[in-house]
Amino acid sequence: MNKIHLSWQDIEDLVSELCKQIQDGPFKMVYGLPRGGLIPAVMISHRLNIPYTIEDLRYSKYPDTFSREEVLI
């Protein structure tokens, strides 16, 4: 497997670009995958003022709380 090494500046730049693209989206929550997605997800959550959740909503006790389109994964 080929690995891509990113600096913190690379991550900041990529998160900024993603936030510009999704800032007006229908998202009500952000979920980050535990294998490398937690930090970018929290950064997105802070920048867009969208709550971050640690609960994987696919297995939620409350499946009708949010639609899949409203959660950024």
Sine and cosine of phi, psi and omega as CSV:
sin_phi,cos_phi,sin_psi,cos_psi,sin_omega,cos_omega
0.00,0.00,0.75,-0.66,0.06,-1.00
-0.99,0.14,0.74,-0.67,0.02,-1.00
-0.98,-0.22,0.55,-0.83,0.10,-0.99
-0.93,-0.36,0.83,-0.56,0.01,-1.00
-0.99,-0.14,0.82,-0.58,-0.02,-1.00
-0.90,-0.44,0.63,-0.78,0.12,-0.99
-0.99,0.10,0.19,-0.98,0.06,-1.00
-0.89,0.46,-0.57,0.82,0.03,-1.00
-0.91,0.42,-0.63,0.78,0.07,-1.00
-0.87,0.50,-0.70,0.72,-0.01,-1.00
-0.90,0.43,-0.70,0.71,0.05,-1.00
-0.84,0.54,-0.71,0.70,-0.02,-1.00
-0.90,0.43,-0.68,0.73,0.00,-1.00
-0.92,0.39,-0.65,0.76,0.04,-1.00
-0.90,0.43,-0.66,0.75,0.03,-1.00
-0.87,0.49,-0.71,0.71,0.01,-1.00
-0.89,0.45,-0.70,0.72,0.02,-1.00
-0.89,0.46,-0.67,0.74,0.00,-1.00
-0.88,0.47,-0.61,0.79,0.06,-1.00
-0.88,0.47,-0.61,0.79,-0.06,-1.00
-0.97,0.25,-0.47,0.89,-0.11,-0.99
-0.91,-0.41,0.07,1.00,-0.15,-0.99
-0.86,0.50,-0.45,0.89,0.01,-1.00
-0.97,-0.24,0.31,0.95,-0.04,-1.00
-0.97,0.25,0.07,-1.00,-0.07,-1.00
-1.00,0.08,0.23,0.97,-0.17,-0.99
-0.96,0.29,0.69,-0.73,0.03,-1.00
-0.92,-0.40,-0.24,0.97,0.02,-1.00
-0.52,-0.86,0.37,-0.93,0.08,-1.00
-0.84,-0.55,0.73,-0.68,0.07,-1.00
-0.82,-0.57,0.76,-0.65,0.03,-1.00
-0.95,-0.32,0.73,-0.69,0.05,-1.00
-0.91,0.41,0.70,-0.71,-0.10,-0.99
-0.88,0.47,-0.35,0.94,-0.04,-1.00
-1.00,-0.10,0.85,0.53,0.09,-1.00
0.91,-0.41,-0.09,1.00,-0.05,-1.00
-0.98,-0.21,-0.12,0.99,-0.06,-1.00
-0.91,0.42,-0.75,0.67,-0.05,-1.00
-0.90,0.44,-0.77,0.64,0.05,-1.00
-0.87,0.49,-0.59,0.81,0.00,-1.00
-0.90,0.43,-0.67,0.74,0.03,-1.00
-0.92,0.39,-0.63,0.77,0.04,-1.00
-0.88,0.47,-0.69,0.73,0.04,-1.00
-0.89,0.45,-0.69,0.72,0.01,-1.00
-0.84,0.55,-0.72,0.69,-0.01,-1.00
-0.92,0.39,-0.69,0.72,-0.06,-1.00
-0.93,0.37,-0.61,0.79,-0.05,-1.00
-0.99,-0.13,0.00,1.00,-0.02,-1.00
0.82,0.57,0.72,0.70,0.05,-1.00
-0.91,-0.41,0.73,-0.68,-0.02,-1.00
-0.86,0.51,0.61,-0.79,0.11,-0.99
-1.00,-0.10,0.65,-0.76,0.04,-1.00
-0.85,-0.53,0.59,-0.81,0.07,-1.00
-1.00,-0.07,-0.14,0.99,-0.05,-1.00
-1.00,0.01,0.82,-0.57,0.08,-1.00
-0.96,0.29,0.94,-0.35,-0.14,-0.99
-0.93,0.36,-0.20,0.98,0.09,-1.00
-0.91,0.41,-0.43,0.90,-0.03,-1.00
-0.90,-0.44,0.38,0.92,-0.09,-1.00
-0.93,0.38,0.51,-0.86,0.14,-0.99
-0.96,0.28,-0.25,0.97,-0.05,-1.00
-0.83,-0.56,0.93,0.38,-0.13,-0.99
-0.90,0.43,-0.33,0.95,-0.04,-1.00
-1.00,-0.09,0.09,1.00,-0.04,-1.00
-0.92,0.38,-0.71,0.71,-0.02,-1.00
-0.70,-0.72,0.54,-0.84,0.12,-0.99
-0.99,0.15,0.35,-0.94,0.00,-1.00
-0.84,0.54,-0.56,0.83,-0.03,-1.00
-0.94,0.34,-0.32,0.95,-0.06,-1.00
-1.00,-0.03,-0.05,1.00,-0.02,-1.00
-0.90,-0.44,0.85,-0.53,0.02,-1.00
-1.00,0.06,0.88,-0.48,-0.01,-1.00
-0.92,-0.40,0.00,0.00,0.00,0.00
